[in-house]
Amino acid sequence: MTQKKELDTSKALRLLNKFGPFLALILVYAFFAFLNPRIVTFTALETIIQQSVIVGVAAIGMTLVIITGGIDLSAGSIIAFCSVVVAILMQSVGLNPFIAACGGVFAGLIWGMVNGLLITKLRLVPFIVTLGTLLIVRGFAKGLSSSMPIDVGSTWLSNLLASLPAARKWQLIPPGGWLMIGLALLIAGLLKYSRLGRHIFAVGSNEQTARLCGVAVERVKITVYATAGAFSGLAGLMLMSYQEQGDPTGAVGLELEVIAAVVIGGGSLSGGEGSVFGSLIGAVIMTVIRTGCQLMGWPTWVTQIVTGGVIVIAVAVDRIRHRKLA
């Protein structure tokens, strides 16, 4: 009888882990819809989608990092830095917008690789390394732009997250949203069906065992951090598209929303667990909270308290869930 009860509890926890993020999204959205019906208007939904893409794209890369048991606190700074890089390549260097966009993503990849190399080659703790690069990258962003936003004007890149005109409402969401979904499908497939995906989960579940089984742990970590940096670079491109400028002071604290999105989506800070689409749902939840607070007219400090509370609750639920499954 006791064994059956334990199996039922374990099954319930797995179902909660699988569908919990979606249920949480429904509850959070329903809560704010009850407080203010304006959040269900098309304009509000469009704003939620636009802002969710920035967090969601970065969360795809962060999912890989957290699955390996690591963390990247420099994501927000990389997003800002890459938005500045794209703006400079377009305005000062005069490059084609597509080439400039590729340059911004590549800059993010380089910073991610730097994180990975410092963590693996010097055997440093990811928290400390990325806390340091958070400041270093932000400093470079301000230095490159003289601490001033760089306007880029209207280009086709601006359409990535622009509101859809009446003739294109059939697309439902901006092109940047579809790009995010396509990349999420790609990374989810990589995690589920590729050898690299299996190695990523193996490293996060038990690094020592993975090493003994022949997994190139250092190579996996460097690849993961470089990929996360590239996704942060792409998020920087989305930020630039949304604001039509490269902003060295933008995305401050955004790394916390990105990490929270992954944890809310079922990722474990202990490593070994994570879901790309769960992370995207988590990103939408964080955006719904921020948008809902703004529509209610609550001051910024209230929004920060609510967001911080959600992060603490998400981490607490993750710990409780692991104790129950242990």
MISETI-796633 format. One line per field, with one value per residue (C-alpha): residue number from 1; residue in one letter; x, y, z. Coordinates in Angstrom, 1 decimal, decimal comma. Layout:
// MISETI-796633
zalo [NUM|...] $
bati [A|...] $
x [X|...] $
y [Y|...] $
z [Z|...] $
END
This chain:
// MISETI-796633
zalo [1|2|3|4|5|6|7|8|9|10|11|12|13|14|15|16|17|18|19|20|21|22|23|24|25|26|27|28|29|30|31|32|33|34|35|36|37|38|39|40|41|42|43|44|45|46|47|48|49|50|51|52|53|54|55|56|57|58|59|60|61|62|63|64|65|66|67|68|69|70|71|72|73|74|75|76|77|78|79|80|81|82|83|84|85|86|87|88|89|90|91|92|93|94|95|96|97|98|99|100|101|102|103|104|105|106|107|108|109|110|111|112|113|114|115|116|117|118|119|120|121|122|123|124|125|126|127|128|129|130|131|132|133|134|135|136|137|138|139|140|141|142|143|144|145|146|147|148|149|150|151|152|153|154|155|156|157|158|159|160|161|162|163|164|165|166|167|168|169|170|171|172|173|174|175|176|177|178|179|180|181|182|183|184|185|186|187|188|189|190|191|192|193|194|195|196|197|198|199|200|201|202|203|204|205|206|207|208|209|210|211|212|213|214|215|216|217|218|219|220|221|222|223|224|225|226|227|228|229|230|231|232|233|234|235|236|237|238|239|240|241|242|243|244|245|246|247|248|249|250|251|252|253|254|255|256|257|258|259|260|261|262|263|264|265|266|267|268|269|270|271|272|273|274|275|276|277|278|279|280|281|282|283|284|285|286|287|288|289|290|291|292|293|294|295|296|297|298|299|300|301|302|303|304|305|306|307|308|309|310|311|312|313|314|315|316|317|318|319|320|321|322|323|324|325|326] $
bati [M|T|Q|K|K|E|L|D|T|S|K|A|L|R|L|L|N|K|F|G|P|F|L|A|L|I|L|V|Y|A|F|F|A|F|L|N|P|R|I|V|T|F|T|A|L|E|T|I|I|Q|Q|S|V|I|V|G|V|A|A|I|G|M|T|L|V|I|I|T|G|G|I|D|L|S|A|G|S|I|I|A|F|C|S|V|V|V|A|I|L|M|Q|S|V|G|L|N|P|F|I|A|A|C|G|G|V|F|A|G|L|I|W|G|M|V|N|G|L|L|I|T|K|L|R|L|V|P|F|I|V|T|L|G|T|L|L|I|V|R|G|F|A|K|G|L|S|S|S|M|P|I|D|V|G|S|T|W|L|S|N|L|L|A|S|L|P|A|A|R|K|W|Q|L|I|P|P|G|G|W|L|M|I|G|L|A|L|L|I|A|G|L|L|K|Y|S|R|L|G|R|H|I|F|A|V|G|S|N|E|Q|T|A|R|L|C|G|V|A|V|E|R|V|K|I|T|V|Y|A|T|A|G|A|F|S|G|L|A|G|L|M|L|M|S|Y|Q|E|Q|G|D|P|T|G|A|V|G|L|E|L|E|V|I|A|A|V|V|I|G|G|G|S|L|S|G|G|E|G|S|V|F|G|S|L|I|G|A|V|I|M|T|V|I|R|T|G|C|Q|L|M|G|W|P|T|W|V|T|Q|I|V|T|G|G|V|I|V|I|A|V|A|V|D|R|I|R|H|R|K|L|A] $
x [0,0|2,8|4,7|1,6|1,1|4,7|4,3|1,2|3,0|5,9|3,6|1,7|5,0|6,1|2,8|3,1|6,6|5,4|2,2|2,9|4,4|1,4|-1,0|1,0|0,7|-3,1|-3,4|-1,2|-2,9|-6,4|-5,4|-4,3|-7,3|-9,6|-7,8|-7,7|-9,5|-7,2|-4,6|-6,8|-6,9|-5,0|-2,7|-1,7|-1,3|1,0|3,1|3,4|4,5|7,1|8,7|8,5|10,6|13,6|13,5|12,5|15,4|17,9|16,1|16,6|20,4|20,1|18,2|21,3|23,5|21,2|20,8|24,6|24,4|25,8|24,5|25,2|24,7|26,3|23,3|21,8|25,1|25,7|22,3|23,1|26,6|25,4|22,6|25,4|27,6|24,8|24,1|27,8|28,2|25,2|25,8|29,5|30,9|28,0|27,5|24,4|21,8|22,0|25,8|25,6|23,0|25,4|28,2|26,1|25,2|28,9|29,9|27,6|29,0|32,6|31,6|29,9|33,0|35,1|32,8|33,1|36,9|37,3|35,0|36,6|40,3|40,7|38,2|36,3|32,8|30,3|28,5|31,8|33,0|29,7|29,3|32,7|31,9|28,6|30,5|33,2|30,8|28,6|31,7|32,7|29,2|29,3|32,9|32,0|29,0|30,3|27,4|24,9|22,2|23,0|19,9|19,8|16,6|14,0|15,4|14,0|15,5|13,0|10,2|11,4|9,4|7,3|3,5|2,0|0,2|-3,4|-2,4|-0,2|-2,4|-2,7|0,9|-0,5|2,9|5,9|8,7|10,9|8,4|8,4|12,2|12,1|9,7|11,8|15,0|13,2|12,2|15,8|17,3|14,6|15,3|19,0|18,5|16,2|17,7|21,4|24,4|25,4|21,9|22,4|25,9|24,4|22,0|24,6|27,0|24,2|23,0|26,5|29,6|32,0|30,0|29,7|33,5|34,1|31,7|33,9|31,9|34,2|32,8|35,0|34,0|30,4|30,5|32,3|29,8|26,9|28,2|29,1|25,6|24,0|26,1|25,0|21,3|22,0|23,4|20,3|18,2|20,3|19,4|15,7|16,1|17,7|14,8|12,2|13,9|15,5|18,7|21,7|21,4|24,5|22,3|19,5|18,6|19,8|18,7|17,2|19,4|17,3|14,2|15,9|17,1|13,6|12,0|14,1|13,4|9,6|9,6|10,9|14,7|16,6|19,4|21,0|21,3|20,1|16,6|15,2|12,8|13,1|9,4|8,9|11,4|9,5|6,3|8,3|9,4|5,8|4,8|7,5|6,3|2,7|3,6|5,5|2,8|0,0|1,7|2,2|-1,5|-2,5|-0,4|1,7|5,1|8,3|9,2|6,0|6,8|10,3|8,9|6,4|9,0|11,5|8,8|8,0|11,7|12,0|8,8|10,0|13,3|11,5|9,2|12,2|13,8|10,6|10,0|13,5|13,0|9,8|11,3|14,5] $
y [0,0|2,4|1,5|2,2|5,6|6,5|5,6|7,7|10,6|10,2|10,1|13,2|15,1|14,1|15,3|18,6|19,0|18,5|20,5|22,8|25,7|25,8|25,7|28,5|30,6|30,2|31,1|34,2|35,4|34,8|36,7|39,8|39,5|39,5|42,6|44,4|43,2|45,3|42,6|40,4|43,1|42,5|45,4|43,9|40,4|41,8|43,6|40,5|38,5|41,1|41,3|37,6|37,0|38,9|36,9|33,6|33,6|34,1|31,5|28,9|29,2|29,5|26,2|24,4|26,0|25,2|21,6|21,2|22,5|25,8|29,4|32,5|35,8|37,7|37,2|40,6|42,4|40,3|41,2|44,9|44,6|42,8|45,4|48,0|45,9|45,6|49,4|50,3|47,9|49,5|53,1|53,6|50,8|51,0|47,2|45,6|45,0|41,2|41,1|43,5|41,1|38,2|40,2|40,8|37,1|36,2|38,7|37,0|33,6|34,8|36,1|32,8|30,9|33,1|32,1|28,5|28,6|30,4|27,8|24,7|25,6|27,5|25,3|28,3|28,4|29,5|31,9|33,8|33,8|35,1|37,6|39,0|38,9|40,6|43,7|43,3|43,0|45,8|48,0|47,2|48,0|51,4|52,0|51,2|53,5|56,2|55,2|56,6|54,8|54,4|55,0|52,9|54,2|52,0|49,0|45,5|44,4|46,7|44,5|41,5|42,6|45,4|45,4|43,6|45,8|45,0|43,2|40,8|40,0|36,5|35,9|36,1|37,0|39,1|37,4|37,4|35,2|32,6|32,7|32,0|29,1|27,6|27,8|26,3|23,3|23,0|23,0|20,7|18,3|18,5|17,8|14,8|13,1|14,0|12,6|16,1|16,5|13,2|14,4|17,7|15,9|13,5|16,3|17,9|14,7|13,5|15,2|12,6|9,6|11,3|11,8|8,1|7,1|8,9|12,2|15,1|17,3|20,4|20,4|20,0|22,9|25,2|24,4|25,0|28,4|29,5|28,5|30,4|33,4|33,2|33,1|36,1|37,9|37,0|38,4|41,6|41,8|41,4|44,2|46,5|45,7|46,5|49,8|50,7|51,5|49,8|50,5|49,9|50,4|48,1|44,6|45,4|42,6|40,7|37,7|37,1|37,0|34,6|32,3|32,5|31,6|28,4|27,4|28,1|26,0|23,0|23,5|22,6|24,7|21,4|20,3|17,4|18,8|21,4|21,9|24,4|24,9|25,0|27,8|29,7|29,4|30,7|33,7|34,4|34,2|36,7|39,1|38,7|39,6|42,7|43,8|43,1|45,2|48,1|47,9|48,1|51,3|49,7|51,5|49,8|48,8|46,7|45,0|44,2|42,7|40,6|39,4|38,6|36,7|34,6|33,7|32,7|30,6|28,9|27,9|26,7|24,6|23,1|22,1|20,7|18,7|17,2|16,2|14,4|12,6|11,6] $
z [0,0|0,9|-2,3|-4,4|-2,6|-3,3|-7,0|-7,2|-5,6|-8,0|-11,0|-9,8|-9,4|-12,9|-14,3|-12,3|-13,7|-17,2|-17,2|-14,2|-16,2|-18,5|-15,6|-13,9|-17,0|-17,1|-13,4|-13,6|-16,8|-15,3|-12,1|-14,0|-16,4|-13,3|-11,9|-15,3|-18,4|-20,6|-20,5|-22,8|-25,5|-28,8|-28,0|-24,7|-26,1|-28,8|-26,3|-24,2|-27,3|-28,3|-24,9|-24,3|-27,4|-26,0|-22,7|-24,5|-27,0|-24,2|-22,1|-24,9|-24,5|-20,7|-20,6|-21,9|-19,3|-16,4|-17,6|-17,3|-13,7|-14,6|-14,6|-16,7|-14,9|-17,8|-20,2|-19,7|-20,3|-23,4|-24,7|-24,2|-25,7|-28,8|-29,4|-29,4|-31,7|-34,3|-34,1|-34,5|-37,4|-39,2|-38,3|-38,0|-40,2|-42,7|-43,0|-44,5|-41,7|-42,2|-41,8|-38,8|-37,2|-37,8|-36,2|-33,1|-32,7|-33,3|-30,6|-28,2|-29,1|-28,4|-24,9|-24,2|-25,3|-23,0|-20,1|-21,0|-21,3|-18,0|-16,2|-17,7|-18,2|-14,9|-13,1|-11,8|-10,4|-13,1|-10,7|-10,0|-13,6|-15,0|-12,2|-13,3|-17,0|-16,2|-15,2|-17,9|-20,8|-19,5|-19,3|-22,9|-24,1|-22,4|-23,7|-27,3|-27,2|-24,9|-22,6|-25,0|-27,0|-30,8|-33,0|-36,1|-37,7|-39,4|-41,3|-42,1|-38,8|-37,1|-38,4|-36,4|-33,4|-34,9|-34,6|-37,6|-40,1|-41,0|-44,2|-42,2|-39,2|-40,6|-39,4|-35,8|-34,2|-35,5|-37,5|-34,4|-32,6|-35,4|-35,4|-31,6|-32,1|-34,9|-32,9|-29,9|-32,1|-33,2|-29,7|-28,3|-31,1|-30,4|-26,7|-27,4|-30,4|-30,6|-28,9|-27,8|-26,1|-24,2|-23,1|-21,9|-19,6|-18,5|-17,4|-15,5|-13,8|-12,6|-14,1|-12,6|-14,0|-17,4|-17,4|-16,6|-19,4|-21,9|-22,2|-23,1|-20,2|-20,9|-24,6|-23,8|-21,3|-23,7|-26,5|-24,2|-22,9|-26,5|-27,7|-24,7|-25,7|-29,3|-28,1|-25,9|-28,9|-30,8|-27,9|-28,2|-31,9|-30,8|-28,2|-30,8|-33,2|-30,6|-29,5|-32,9|-31,0|-29,4|-25,7|-23,5|-20,4|-21,6|-20,3|-16,7|-14,5|-17,5|-16,7|-13,6|-15,6|-18,1|-15,3|-13,6|-16,9|-17,1|-13,5|-13,8|-17,0|-15,1|-15,2|-12,1|-10,7|-9,6|-13,2|-15,2|-15,9|-18,3|-21,1|-23,9|-24,4|-20,6|-20,6|-23,2|-21,1|-18,2|-20,3|-21,1|-17,4|-16,4|-19,2|-18,2|-14,6|-15,7|-18,2|-15,7|-13,0|-15,5|-16,6|-13,0|-12,6|-9,9|-9,3|-10,4|-6,9|-6,6|-9,9|-8,7|-5,4|-7,3|-9,8|-7,1|-5,2|-8,2|-8,5|-4,9|-5,2|-8,3|-6,7|-3,6|-5,6|-7,5|-4,1|-2,7|-5,9|-5,7|-2,1|-2,9|-5,9|-3,9] $
END
